[in-house]
Structure formats: structure tokens, C-alpha cells
Amino acid sequence: MRNLIDIMDLSVEEIDGLIDVAQDIVENPDKYTEKCKNKVMATLFFEPSTRTRLSFESAMYGLGGSVLGFSDAGSSSTTKGESVSDTVRTASIYSDIVVMRHPKEGAPLVASYSSECPIINAGDGGHNHPTQTLTDLFTIKKEMGRLTDLTVGFCGDLKFGRTVHSLISALSRYTGIKFVLISPDELKLPGYIKDGVLEKNGLTYTETKDLDGVIGELDILYMTRVQRERFFNEEDYLRLKDSYILTSDKMKHASKDMRVLHPLPRVNEIHVDIDDDPRAAYFRQVRNGKYIRMALVMKLLGV
């Protein structure tokens, strides 16, 4: 039985294979409408989600399967004191695959030890979000035609941004990737990512607070929101929440071929007047999430 807890659970060859399948789903959707007929997905979301939960549900329905689960931990038996492991084990009895989001780092890994079916980590605290990373990689490949020889800028909350951590880890295995890390001092990329991924693999990266000064160098600008739910006090959040706001004026300095990605939800860090810019790829990114998750579900179910 195979789980997906961390993006590094997948080899580069497996990621490339999933991207190929996802592209085939885009081009030939009718081939896949019954691939998971009579299969059941349980979605256990102990933390709020819109895109991730809906994309998984849409993916399973698109494959001919069905979905059960909850989108609010308050509606589960954890409110009665049941452990997460017992909740997941119970859900796994009723389903063929479990998709789980939890605010505590490592919770999906612990849950996988008691599950009777494959577990997909749909986000655990500020740690990992592997299926968002698959979505990001698929989007970059579709938009740029490659996953190599790119300068990728990450802007905003690099400290708590699990999507940033996962994507840096994944891109570190492709050749010719340069990273530009744009954040205030308080939200810089954690040392365990810098030391354990960037330094360990001898990758080229720069750190700066100045988005305007580097935007012209970028092939990909990965914007993130400052996450209110990760802060211990409101004062720090309010001080940092408007650190970077991408506007049409800033975009004038970017390459015509650059693409803007964002894992969403957006608050105010990308002005809405950029939405119609052809370089704005974040809503195309949302659509891509369904197809790559369809490919992943099939892989883990062996269909």
C-alpha cells in the first residue's frame, strides 16, 4: 500500500509520469470517466479548505467514484475525544483512499500507520502540501514547457508556507533551477529548508526583501499570503500582512514570458487588476489541480 505524505515520497520519474497522465486527462477526459467506478474516497479535513477539498472531490467524481467525509473537525467524533488515528482508521474501513488535512505537522504520517487504505496528505500545518506541489509542477510545465533551467521567485510568507517548502524540495531535483527568496526578515525560509535542501544540494539561491529589484529576473513568481492562522499574536500579523502586494505597476518590470502562481486563497497580495494579465496563471493552476489529483488517485489505487 502506497501513501503520499511528502512530495519526496515520489521520484522525479513518478512526478513526470503523473504530469503526463494529467495532460492526457485534459486532452482525453472520456477515457477516464469510469476508472474509479465503485471506489470511495474519504475526505477528512480537520482544517478549513476550499480548493483542495473541492478539487479532490471533483477529481474522484470525474473518475466515476464517490466521496464521503467531513469538512469541519467539529462534525467528527474528535469533539468527543476520539484520536485522529481512530477517526482515520474508521474512515479507511469505509473507503478505498483517504485524503486528510490537519493543522498539526506530522498528523497524516501518524494516521497512515493505522489506516487500512492509502492516505494522501492534503496539508499538515506549516509542513507539507504535496498535492499542491504536484499542481504547481504541472502548471509550470504547461505554462513554460519545462521544469528545468528556470529562475523561480518565492514571495511573502516563506516561513510558514507549506506550499513553498514542498515546491522548493521538489524543484531542487530538477537541473538548472535558481531560487530567489523574497520576504521580510520575520518570514524568511526556515533554516531546515535552506540547509537541508538548498545548501545540501549546492543550489543557487539569493535572499532579498526587494520584489521590485528582482521581478525582471524571474521566470516564475510564486506569491503567497501572510497566513493569519500561523501567527501567535495579531500584532505581528497586522504588521507583516501587507509586506508585498503585486500590482500592475510592478508587473511592468516583469518579463512578458513570466508567470505568476499562487496556491490561493488570495487576500490582497495580488491586486485583482492582474487577473486578466495573460501572465497570471493562478486560476489555471486551480483547474490543473483537479487533473493532477485524478492522476494521483489512480496511481495510488493501482487503476
C-alpha distance (Angstrom), angle and dihedral (degrees) to the residues before:
residue distance angle dihedral
M1 . . .
R2 3.79 . .
N3 3.82 126.5 .
L4 3.80 131.5 -172.5
I5 3.80 109.1 -140.9
D6 3.81 100.9 140.2
I7 3.80 129.7 22.1
M8 3.80 87.3 -122.7
D9 3.81 88.0 66.8
L10 3.80 84.8 79.1
S11 3.79 123.9 67.7
V12 3.80 120.5 -132.1
E13 3.80 88.0 -108.4
E14 3.81 90.9 54.0
I15 3.81 91.8 48.4
D16 3.80 91.2 49.7
G17 3.82 88.7 48.2
L18 3.81 92.0 52.1
I19 3.80 90.2 49.8
D20 3.82 89.7 52.2
V21 3.81 91.4 50.6
A22 3.81 91.7 46.6
Q23 3.80 90.2 52.6
D24 3.81 89.9 50.1
I25 3.81 89.5 52.0
V26 3.81 89.0 53.3
E27 3.80 90.9 51.0
N28 3.83 99.3 37.2
P29 3.83 108.6 24.8
D30 3.80 94.8 158.7
K31 3.81 90.5 66.7
Y32 3.79 90.6 65.8
T33 3.81 105.7 41.9
E34 3.82 94.5 105.1
K35 3.80 101.9 27.7
C36 3.83 91.3 112.4
K37 3.78 99.2 31.3
N38 3.84 109.8 156.5
K39 3.81 91.1 12.7
V40 3.80 120.2 124.5
M41 3.81 127.8 -149.0
A42 3.81 121.3 -160.1
T43 3.81 114.7 -152.9
L44 3.81 110.9 -160.0
F45 3.80 109.0 -176.6
F46 3.79 112.0 178.1
E47 3.82 88.1 170.0
P48 3.83 128.6 47.8
S49 3.80 118.6 -87.6
T50 3.78 137.5 163.8
R51 3.81 110.8 171.9
T52 3.79 99.5 31.7
R53 3.79 96.0 48.0
L54 3.80 95.1 41.9
S55 3.80 92.9 45.4
F56 3.81 91.6 52.7
E57 3.79 91.1 48.0
S58 3.80 91.5 46.3
A59 3.82 89.5 47.5
M60 3.80 93.0 52.9
Y61 3.79 93.3 46.0
G62 3.80 88.6 48.1
L63 3.79 88.6 57.2
G64 3.80 92.4 50.3
G65 3.80 95.9 -104.6
S66 3.79 132.6 120.8
V67 3.80 135.5 -119.2
L68 3.79 136.9 -140.9
G69 3.79 132.0 169.0
F70 3.79 143.0 82.6
S71 3.79 138.0 -76.8
D72 3.80 96.5 -158.5
A73 3.80 125.0 54.8
G74 3.81 87.2 -148.1
S75 3.79 89.3 71.7
S76 3.81 93.3 54.3
S77 3.79 131.1 81.1
T78 3.79 90.7 -104.4
T79 3.81 84.3 89.0
K80 3.82 86.1 65.5
G81 3.77 91.7 52.3
E82 3.80 99.8 -92.9
S83 3.80 113.6 152.2
V84 3.78 120.2 -114.3
S85 3.81 88.6 -119.9
D86 3.81 91.7 57.2
T87 3.81 91.7 46.4
V88 3.78 91.2 51.9
R89 3.79 93.7 44.0
T90 3.81 90.0 52.6
A91 3.81 92.3 48.2
S92 3.80 90.9 48.4
I93 3.81 90.2 57.6
Y94 3.81 89.2 59.9
S95 3.80 97.7 41.6
D96 3.80 145.7 46.5
I97 3.81 97.3 -135.3
V98 3.83 134.0 16.6
V99 3.79 126.5 -147.3
M100 3.80 112.0 -163.3
R101 3.80 135.8 -173.8
H102 3.79 120.7 -176.7
P103 3.82 135.2 169.0
K104 3.82 92.8 -133.3
E105 3.80 119.4 83.4
G106 3.78 111.2 -118.1
A107 3.82 96.7 17.0
P108 3.85 95.2 120.0
L109 3.81 90.2 50.0
V110 3.80 91.7 51.9
A111 3.81 90.3 45.7
S112 3.79 91.3 52.2
Y113 3.80 89.9 65.1
S114 3.81 91.0 65.8
S115 3.81 100.3 33.9
E116 3.78 120.9 108.9
C117 3.81 92.7 -154.4
P118 3.81 137.6 37.0
I119 3.82 117.7 -61.9
I120 3.81 124.1 -147.5
N121 3.79 116.9 -161.1
A122 3.81 106.8 -134.7
G123 3.81 92.2 -177.3
D124 3.81 132.9 -41.6
G125 3.79 114.8 -155.1
G126 3.80 112.9 -71.2
H127 3.80 91.7 -29.6
N128 3.81 118.2 80.6
H129 3.78 141.6 -5.1
P130 3.81 104.6 172.9
T131 3.80 99.1 170.5
Q132 3.81 91.3 52.5
T133 3.80 85.7 52.9
L134 3.80 90.7 52.8
T135 3.81 87.5 50.2
D136 3.81 90.5 50.0
L137 3.80 93.3 48.7
F138 3.79 92.4 47.7
T139 3.81 89.9 49.4
I140 3.80 93.6 48.9
K141 3.81 90.3 49.1
K142 3.81 92.2 49.6
E143 3.79 94.2 44.9
M144 3.82 100.2 40.3
G145 3.79 101.8 24.4
R146 3.80 92.4 -127.0
L147 3.79 146.2 51.3
T148 3.79 95.4 -146.6
D149 3.82 135.5 76.9
L150 3.81 96.4 24.8
T151 3.80 134.7 139.7
V152 3.79 106.3 -139.4
G153 3.79 122.3 -167.9
F154 3.81 121.0 -160.4
C155 3.79 113.4 -161.8
G156 3.80 133.0 -170.5
D157 3.79 125.8 5.7
L158 3.79 104.5 23.7
K159 3.81 93.6 154.7
F160 3.79 100.4 63.0
G161 3.80 98.9 18.4
R162 3.81 105.3 116.2
T163 3.81 90.2 -176.8
V164 3.81 89.2 57.8
H165 3.81 93.1 48.9
S166 3.80 93.1 49.9
L167 3.80 95.3 45.0
I168 3.80 93.9 48.8
S169 3.81 89.4 51.3
A170 3.80 91.6 49.8
L171 3.82 96.5 45.1
S172 3.80 91.0 47.6
R173 3.81 87.9 75.6
Y174 3.81 94.2 58.0
T175 3.80 120.9 82.6
G176 3.78 125.8 -108.5
I177 3.81 97.9 17.4
K178 3.81 117.9 150.7
F179 3.80 120.2 -169.4
V180 3.81 127.2 -148.8
L181 3.82 112.1 -168.1
I182 3.82 112.5 -158.0
S183 3.81 117.4 -174.7
P184 3.80 145.9 112.8
D185 3.81 114.6 -90.1
E186 3.80 92.0 -102.5
L187 3.81 92.7 57.5
K188 3.81 101.5 41.2
L189 3.78 121.5 141.1
P190 3.84 110.0 -80.0
G191 3.76 118.5 -101.8
Y192 3.79 93.6 -118.9
I193 3.82 89.7 62.7
K194 3.80 94.4 43.1
D195 3.79 93.8 45.9
G196 3.80 99.9 32.3
V197 3.81 98.6 42.2
L198 3.81 113.9 14.8
E199 3.80 101.4 33.6
K200 3.79 94.4 34.4
N201 3.80 91.6 55.5
G202 3.81 95.7 40.1
L203 3.79 92.8 -118.9
T204 3.79 124.7 169.3
Y205 3.80 114.2 -113.6
T206 3.77 140.3 153.6
E207 3.80 130.8 -162.6
T208 3.79 122.7 -145.4
K209 3.79 142.7 154.8
D210 3.82 92.2 -147.3
L211 3.81 115.1 91.1
D212 3.80 92.8 171.2
G213 3.79 91.6 56.1
V214 3.81 95.9 55.0
I215 3.81 106.8 28.5
G216 3.80 91.7 94.9
E217 3.82 91.1 60.4
L218 3.80 96.4 55.0
D219 3.81 132.0 102.9
I220 3.82 91.0 -177.5
L221 3.80 127.8 25.4
Y222 3.80 110.0 -164.6
M223 3.79 107.1 -164.6
T224 3.80 122.3 -164.4
R225 3.77 134.8 -172.9
V226 3.78 123.3 -120.5
Q227 3.79 99.9 -108.3
R228 3.77 113.2 -130.4
E229 3.82 92.0 -167.2
R230 3.82 92.9 61.0
F231 3.82 95.4 55.9
F232 3.78 123.6 96.0
N233 3.80 93.5 -150.4
E234 3.78 136.1 28.2
E235 3.80 94.1 -132.7
D236 3.80 93.9 64.5
Y237 3.80 91.5 46.0
L238 3.81 93.3 51.4
R239 3.80 91.1 47.7
L240 3.80 93.9 53.2
K241 3.80 105.8 29.1
D242 3.81 95.4 93.0
S243 3.80 96.6 42.4
Y244 3.81 93.0 120.3
I245 3.78 128.3 21.1
L246 3.80 117.2 174.3
T247 3.82 111.1 -141.3
S248 3.78 136.2 175.7
D249 3.81 88.5 -104.6
K250 3.81 90.7 58.7
M251 3.80 90.4 46.5
K252 3.81 90.0 59.8
H253 3.81 87.5 73.3
A254 3.82 94.1 51.2
S255 3.79 126.8 93.6
K256 3.80 116.9 -94.3
D257 3.81 86.7 -123.4
M258 3.80 97.0 50.0
R259 3.80 117.9 113.3
V260 3.79 127.5 -148.7
L261 3.81 116.7 -143.5
H262 3.80 128.8 -176.5
P263 3.82 127.8 175.4
L264 3.84 89.4 -143.5
P265 2.98 156.2 -131.4
R266 3.77 91.7 119.7
V267 3.80 119.6 -156.3
N268 3.80 108.7 176.1
E269 3.81 103.8 -49.0
I270 3.83 92.5 103.9
H271 3.78 115.5 44.4
V272 3.81 112.6 -129.7
D273 3.80 91.7 -124.9
I274 3.82 87.6 73.7
D275 3.82 92.7 60.3
D276 3.81 92.1 88.2
D277 3.81 93.7 47.0
P278 3.84 107.3 110.2
R279 3.80 87.7 -133.4
A280 3.81 90.6 63.4
A281 3.81 102.7 97.5
Y282 3.82 101.4 165.0
F283 3.81 97.9 102.4
R284 3.81 90.3 44.8
Q285 3.81 83.8 50.9
V286 3.83 89.1 57.6
R287 3.82 91.0 53.4
N288 3.80 91.5 47.9
G289 3.80 89.8 55.4
K290 3.79 92.1 70.3
Y291 3.80 94.5 53.2
I292 3.81 97.6 46.0
R293 3.83 89.9 47.9
M294 3.80 89.3 51.6
A295 3.79 88.5 54.4
L296 3.81 91.6 47.6
V297 3.81 94.6 48.7
M298 3.79 90.3 52.0
K299 3.78 91.6 49.1
L300 3.80 94.8 50.6
L301 3.81 92.1 44.8
G302 3.79 91.4 47.2
V303 3.81 94.4 -126.3
